[in-house]
Amino acid sequence: MNWDIFLVGMLPEHFLLTGLVLLIVWSIASDGARGAAALSLVCVAGAALSAAALGLQGFAGAPFAGQLSVSPTASLAKAVALALALPVLLMAREDHGDGSPLYPLLLSSLYGLVLMLGADSFLTLFLGLELMSLPVYVMVLLGDPQRRWATHSAEAALKYIVLGGAATATLLMGVSLLYGQSGTLALGIFARSLASSDPMALTGAVLVLLAFFLKGAVVPFHTWAPDAYEGASVSVTGYMAAIVKAGVLLAALRLFGETVLSRPMVNLLALLPLASVVWGNLAAMRQPNLRRMMAYSSIAHAGYLYLAFLGAGPGRFQSVLFYLLAYGVMTLLAFSVVPLYGDDSQRDRLDRLQGLFQRSPYAALVIGLAMLSLAGIPPLPGFVAKFLIFREVMAAGHTLVAVLGLVGSYLGIYFYLRVIQLMFMNAQPVPADGDERAPTGAAMVASVLCLVPAVIVAVAPGWVIGRF
Amino acid sequence: MDSVLMLQLVLWLPLAGMFALLIVPGVAHDAIRRLSLWTMLLQFALVAVLYARFDPAAAGLQFATRVPWIAEWGVYFSLGLDGYNILLVLLTAFLGPIVVAGSFSAITKDIKLFYAMVLLIQFAMMGTFLAQDLFVFYLFWETMLIPMFLMIGIWGGERRIYATIKFVLYTAFGSILMLAAIIYLVLATQKAGVTSFAFADLMRVKLPLDVQLWLFAAFGLSFAIKVPIFPLHTWLPDAHVEAPTTGSVILAGVLLKMGTYGFIKLGFPLFPDATLVMTPTIMVLAVASIIIGAGLALVQDDIKKIIAYSSISHLGYVMLGLVSLNLIGIQGAIVQMVSHGLTAAGLFLMIGMVYERCHTRDLGEYGGLARALPVYSVAFMILTLASIGLPTTSGFTGEFLVLLGAVNSGWTQHVGGHSFSLVLALAAVSGVVLGALYMLRFAARFLFGQVRVPGADHGPVADLVPREKLILAALIAAVFWLGLFPSEPMRKTEPAAREYQLLVRTSRLPAVATARADAVVQGPALLPGTKP
């Protein structure tokens, strides 16, 4: 083990681990564990900044050779995922209060994510993936903070853990086949096996791929997402949509590397994500509640993201990371300003948004912007992100897939616009419901924290892409 | 001031105005209105100066700027004035203050958001006309969608939600296919060794006919929905009827020109060989639009619908002029775009004025306004006659030149043995008669006969106020300017018309691939397993 590389290269991990240990000690030592939110915010910010610094300086090295390495691209990916966690922490403060057990869980989940993005072997990858996922099951269970252990949260968490377990099993099955065939656990065998004609290797690779589809909520493995999103609190939903999804996709990116896919693989990789885009967008139209709608929206977005793997070479990393950034920022932006109610299930109902523009114009405008961006309407970040992905797909020669994907994205425009219609187009002002209150303090900071990068990406997409 | 800087100002001024509105308190209605009006007036003043400075003798772009934006993809933020857009930019800037001033009394709800949206759409429309880079063009093109969506949806009539969703879904479908085509086209250009979105670069790429046809279909569909060409027009009457007056004025005045501008600037010149193949189809659809639009206008009882359907008819002339590929016809098409922008915007404004007073759009309830509202009626009659195309008005210049061009090129082909286009051109001439028929039926029932003013029992219905008179005077002056002195503006558009003619007539198929196969530019495979 190389100590220098271990100390410097794993700085983001150290920040998170320190925070985690401090939080646990803190909660044992003091009763209310006040200041947990602030402490975790500082640690995550430190981790994000150090990851960004490592990435921009081009730091490369392997603290644990063969298991874990640090590369500039991985560091940038970590920085994006960690930075997206900052608004989530701020929102959680509004949702769950200061002393919630959510913070240590969130930090350990982030630790898993960061570990996964540095993984060089399936062992580390598995460790990271599980470390990322397991706390999220509990976070879903924390659900509605006012009615602890509410039944719908419990149901959601159970569904999530069962299907998550299925994904784990599938992944392990695939990995064991790959190991049996090649005798190594190095991550590189995945890409090699995808291209091979050996049935065992191919089966192993496809099983690994399916596990990643399941984790990313791609049709037909998406059924856990709407329930889990609905059961969780708004901030945890945002965490699952923006950050867990980013982690899964970035890990998949690490698996695929820059390999060019064979024709049967292209078909598999095009078919399910396309189905995801179409079904996600269609099903979202019928949802009466915000988190379920956003769950279907995230299913569609998982589709676009996996389509990016059809593109070849370095463009793949760029397009996926840029997309995750634009999607994550905009999703969190929308969640950060949803009005609060005494009863969390009220917060979820789309019709509560009716006439929001007259009541709190900032929230309505910001949610509107987020919806338009998610729909991919220029000049918002979501458009450039989609453009980037479909350009990569088309450049790799899959014109038909790109056209179908674009037409699929057209299906999504309606339900995003419906949210805007609800907020703006009422004939008479709709009075606020008794206990509605606009998000304040931390949540407003969270929205600004999302709005600033959104503006930067919209104004200078070229500059941002150039960083990746 | 430096002209290049002025052109930048012209573009960014409305956006700056929009942001300035954010800091004005929402209850300060007068300040909001005044700020919007001054922004628009300043923009028009700048455009007027630029118009005067525009040199008709110089070919190509004038006052152009080109700033790298997404350097990696070859996206440049490039803007400029040329013969294609000069008149449309002038029209847009001219209608800006009119739109704002025309909405002072009509809009009472969410005023701040309303004027913010008016300024935003003005920004997007200017950008669409000025853009010389396909990526930037597409950004502006799509940005127009949102303010119009809100404008119809928030300040519209009873069925506004239906109308606005229909409008967006129609338009967005075309746009999404155009986006696919843009990506394909740019990748094909890249394979030819140029990473660029610049119009000029894209117009040098050689593409096989089948690729051209696919791409043309995608671009063409998007533009045809915007024009709109029959049978893609069904969103238009709904949008117009439900939109607030301002929305209708912007829609008829400028937004509908986007489709025809797209065709002349991009759709036809980018894919000349596909255009050649598709010309008969487009001609048939253009003539169908002229006649069917006029026929539908003839049987409407909703006064807004009459003008909405007449728009379809009038834009059919533009399309006919563009595909005639005859210099006179092309010039006529450009003038007709502006002329329709002036007359349709004026008529929608006047319908809005009478609606504010009488609260109905049912033609059957009106009659004899000439006696009740004399000033109003005079202005209305002038705009009606301009819309019909009476000589000395702008409508005459546009329609006459288009028909002259179409018959001219039809005759040439008839002599060559193909009478198809001549027959169509002559059928289009009958549209003029129909146009006179529906507009005069409208005017006769509206202005003359027994005096019936709905709403008069609630109190006297007043004639135009000075603000309205001023707006209409400006519009009517413009209508006569274009009718009496058309040669001055047409001199500025002539280089563009010639360039367009040349571009569409020059085949851009790849050279026969015998000498050097690698010289043939090919895009990525269109369908899996097929050769491009």
HADDOCK unambig.tbl for C-alpha pairs under 7 A between the chains (distance, minus, plus):
assign (segid A and resid 377 and name CA) (segid B and resid 142 and name CA) 6.85 0.50 0.50
assign (segid A and resid 378 and name CA) (segid B and resid 139 and name CA) 5.37 0.50 0.50
assign (segid A and resid 378 and name CA) (segid B and resid 142 and name CA) 5.99 0.50 0.50
assign (segid A and resid 378 and name CA) (segid B and resid 143 and name CA) 6.05 0.50 0.50
assign (segid A and resid 379 and name CA) (segid B and resid 139 and name CA) 5.54 0.50 0.50
assign (segid A and resid 379 and name CA) (segid B and resid 143 and name CA) 6.54 0.50 0.50
assign (segid A and resid 391 and name CA) (segid B and resid 183 and name CA) 5.96 0.50 0.50
assign (segid A and resid 394 and name CA) (segid B and resid 184 and name CA) 7.00 0.50 0.50
assign (segid A and resid 395 and name CA) (segid B and resid 187 and name CA) 6.58 0.50 0.50
assign (segid A and resid 395 and name CA) (segid B and resid 524 and name CA) 6.68 0.50 0.50
assign (segid A and resid 397 and name CA) (segid B and resid 524 and name CA) 5.20 0.50 0.50
assign (segid A and resid 397 and name CA) (segid B and resid 525 and name CA) 5.61 0.50 0.50
assign (segid A and resid 398 and name CA) (segid B and resid 528 and name CA) 6.69 0.50 0.50
assign (segid A and resid 399 and name CA) (segid B and resid 525 and name CA) 6.72 0.50 0.50
assign (segid A and resid 399 and name CA) (segid B and resid 526 and name CA) 5.59 0.50 0.50
assign (segid A and resid 399 and name CA) (segid B and resid 527 and name CA) 6.20 0.50 0.50
assign (segid A and resid 400 and name CA) (segid B and resid 526 and name CA) 6.88 0.50 0.50
assign (segid A and resid 400 and name CA) (segid B and resid 527 and name CA) 5.64 0.50 0.50
assign (segid A and resid 403 and name CA) (segid B and resid 180 and name CA) 6.03 0.50 0.50
assign (segid A and resid 406 and name CA) (segid B and resid 176 and name CA) 6.41 0.50 0.50
assign (segid A and resid 407 and name CA) (segid B and resid 176 and name CA) 6.75 0.50 0.50
assign (segid A and resid 410 and name CA) (segid B and resid 173 and name CA) 6.69 0.50 0.50
assign (segid A and resid 410 and name CA) (segid B and resid 176 and name CA) 6.86 0.50 0.50
assign (segid A and resid 424 and name CA) (segid B and resid 154 and name CA) 6.55 0.50 0.50
assign (segid A and resid 425 and name CA) (segid B and resid 153 and name CA) 5.68 0.50 0.50
assign (segid A and resid 425 and name CA) (segid B and resid 154 and name CA) 4.62 0.50 0.50
assign (segid A and resid 461 and name CA) (segid B and resid 70 and name CA) 6.56 0.50 0.50
assign (segid A and resid 462 and name CA) (segid B and resid 69 and name CA) 6.21 0.50 0.50
assign (segid A and resid 462 and name CA) (segid B and resid 70 and name CA) 3.92 0.50 0.50
assign (segid A and resid 462 and name CA) (segid B and resid 71 and name CA) 6.34 0.50 0.50
assign (segid A and resid 462 and name CA) (segid B and resid 72 and name CA) 6.96 0.50 0.50
